[in-house]
Amino acid sequence: MKQLRYFIVLIFVSILSLVARADEGMWLPLLLQQLNEKQMKAMGMKISAKDIYSINNGSLKDAILQFGGGCTGEVISSKGLVLTNHHCGFDAIQNHSTLDHNYIRDGYWAANYGQELPNPGLSVTFIVRIEDISKQVLSGVTSAMSERERQSAIDRNIAEIRKSAQKESYQDILVRPFFEGNQYFLFVTETYKDIRLVGAPPSSIGNFGKDTDNWVWPRHTGDFSIFRIYAGKDNKPAAYSANNVPYVPKRSLAISLDGVAENDFTMVFGFPGRTTEYLHSAAVEQIMTVNDPAKIAIREKALNIIDGFMRKDEQIKIQYAAKYAGIQNAYKKWQGEVLGLTKTDAVGKKKMYEAEFQKRVNANPGWTEEYGRLLNDLEYLYKELKPFGLARDYFNEIVSKIELFAIASRLNSIVGAYEDNGEVGGGKDFPEKLASTRSSLEALFDEYNVAVDKKLFEVLMEMYMKDQAGSKISSFLRNQLEGAGQNNLAKPNPPVFDAGDFTKKEFVMSLLNKPAEEMVKTIKESKLIGFYNEMLRTYQEETQIRLNEMQGRINRLQRFYMQAQMEVFREKTFYPDANSTMRITYGKVKGYEARDAVAFDYYTYLDGVMEKYKPGDYEFDVPEKLRTLYRNKDYGQYGQKGKMPVCFIAANHTTGGNSGSPALDAYGNLIGLNFDRVWEGTMSDINYDPSICRNIMVDARYVLFIIDKFAGAGHLVKEMKLVHPKRK
């Protein structure tokens, strides 16, 4: 009996540990003083919450920006110099690359302002202030409302808030839900659209290790690139102009030359994309056993095809480099996610947490009436969702990898705009839609190879046909692809590629210049559009309608579950899931044990780069100049005791969108640049576990070393403020 009581106590303690972790959380800067400052100082932070976030004085948040809508960057000079990851700037680097000037392979360094390269479409966004507007947004909203009624009331309230919110004419308003729509925050933003490429190392440094090392520790990647923000002469946002001048920031980050030691306090500031930390155990189990494995299998096929072409053709290598990296990134991440969820028994821990939740609910009559069936209802709905979620992943993954379908989708949008509104005017202005489609297809064809796409079609459509229930595949598709019992997928020209006109840039661009009626008629009568529309219609009718209905019910219950957790577990300080808004996370520098008898240290050095070096290898070649600097130990002021630090890890809770985020020391100085997570800890989006979740950062000193000693771009370093905080 005594042993049983001891076991029960251990279970209860382990449950509470789920809700009280020091390293976990993506916190709103606005609330740090209220929720986190005391703990952060206890962990070693030397500055105040007001130094991090203030609307009245310059603070760290004024140096942090959302880069390109999907990454983070930071201002590192008083002249608007921006540091972000190499992979975040890769599209810009690729767009400026040609066979004669291959900046992916060779790198690029502007010697002066005149050589800094403009990037149409690239922007950065700063946060001016954050406000809790939950009361205003949820005014008049009741639990008796349907989801549609609820959302309509919220939308009306937000529209009124937008009208009355104080902002400058060049600023914008962003409103986002938090805690599954139980709270709302307003963000006043400033977006700059004249962003120029200043410098990037060759991919043999900026993407060293490529696919093999992606999501892996130890890491030796100099994953950085440098841009500059340009503004009008009044320092306000302005469209690109040769007359624009370098932006003068409210705050720029100082860069530490002292590095980090084990157990040093660290912060990561940025715009994390999406996490789902409060899911039901049934949802986590489906991710582990159904959805991730399906997506992994599809992407593996696609990667093998693209890699085979890239290795044989330098032009295809340039065209498909960014696409390949994008596909591979999530492919390997999902593999690590399954591994980590399994290793840490994420489903088992969720079930223990849910059991404690249910126990507390059952003990409180008020809670029992309101929340008593929540967990059972969620579990039932997830079981119902399972086959439709799999069909969704098959459709989205396969259709998005075959670029002929992207061409069809864009052409379809023109037909839709024409049929809705005619050639001129209307809610979907036809000329505007035509212009945007023409622009997007120009960009697509510049990075398109029909031979690659045909092979992707052949292999992935075979998976689509064979691996799904018959109800998810239209009779049109079966007849077109299988014929009279014969598989036509392996033909040199599968049915939709016959004649191949829509795979030719000249044909498509010429078509888009024809009279509207003729253009639309040609598009509608094409075999490609018929094929694509039938495939899309089957997905919408057999999967999407039911999926949306079930997901709507799940979203409603998940909102109630989130509300219930915050009410039932009052001892826990909850943080909101990531939603691409500004957050800060904090922890300590530390290694980890990946598996039995495999323990990792927290630092890597240039020695490891040379140990991995393989002459001429796609992933592990090393530039001759870097090898010379290593042989001579010519590290300048950036080395440490005869060694050149490259990367380090810490227990900061990060996710996609944190790429390019600054890693800051206890004083708020830049010590590194976040770019990845360890493979075993990629499941932190769903189940953060401090035993194996680590973020990976390139050391700021390695960044400076590459800029100065390798690239000879010391003029950029002179713009920056270098400090020695540990000498205080």
Secondary structure, DSSP 8 states (H G I E B T S, - for coil): -HHHHHHHHHHHHHHHHTT--SS---B-GGGHHHHTHHHHHHTT--S-HHHHS-SSS--GGGGEEEETTTEEEEE-STT-EEEE-TTTSHHHHHHT--SSS-HHHH-EE-SSGGG-EE-TT--EEEEEEEEE-HHHHTTT--TTS-HHHHHHHHHHHHHHHHHH----TTEEEEEEEEGGGTEEEEEEEEEE-EEEEEEE--HHHHTTTHHHHTT-SS------EEEEEEE-TTSS-----TT-EE---S----EESS---TT-EEEEEE------TT--HHHHHHIIIIIHHHHHHHHHHHHHHHHHHHTT-HHHHHHHHHHHHHHHHHHHHHHHHHHHHHHTTHHHHHHHHHHHHHHHHHT-HHHHHHHTTHHHHHHHHHHHHHHHHHHHHHHHHHHHH-HHHHHHHHHHHHHHHHHHH-SS-TTTTHHHHHHHHHHHHHHHHHT--HHHHHHHHHHHHHHHHHSS-GGGS-HHHHHHHHTTT---TTSSS-GGGSS-GGG-HHHHHHHTTS-HHHHHHHHHHSHHHHHHHHHHHHHIIIIIHHHHHHHHHHHHHHHHHHHHHHHH-TTS-------SS-EEEEEEB--EEEETTEEE-SEEEHHHHHHH--TT-TTT---HHHHHHHHTT--GGG-BTTB-EEEEEE-----TT-TT-EEE-TTS-EEEEEEEE-GGGGGGGT---TTT--EEEEEHHHHHHIIIIIT--HHHHTTS-EE-GGG-
